[in-house]
Amino acid sequence: LSCRHYSRRGVCVPSCHFTQGETREFAQDGECFECHPECEHIEGSITCNGSGADTCTRCAHFRDGPHCV
């Protein structure tokens, strides 16, 4: 079974929460995954591009080298 657009925890969805919503997401191979909790939610913009603390667009608190902490 494959989804037309994206999948979130095994459920087909029209899109991931890239720029809005309480939990922000990124997509990898058609699957929606949550951004790291230390990534700052940016209204109307991408919050992260991966699952790690080093993939945030901006940090919610502080940055230690490449990682949000």
Secondary structure as GFF3:
##gff-version 3
##sequence-region A 1 69
A	DSSP	beta_strand	6	8	.	.	.	ID=ss1
A	DSSP	beta_strand	11	13	.	.	.	ID=ss2
A	DSSP	beta_strand	25	28	.	.	.	ID=ss3
A	DSSP	beta_strand	31	34	.	.	.	ID=ss4
A	DSSP	beta_strand	63	64	.	.	.	ID=ss5
A	DSSP	beta_strand	67	68	.	.	.	ID=ss6
###
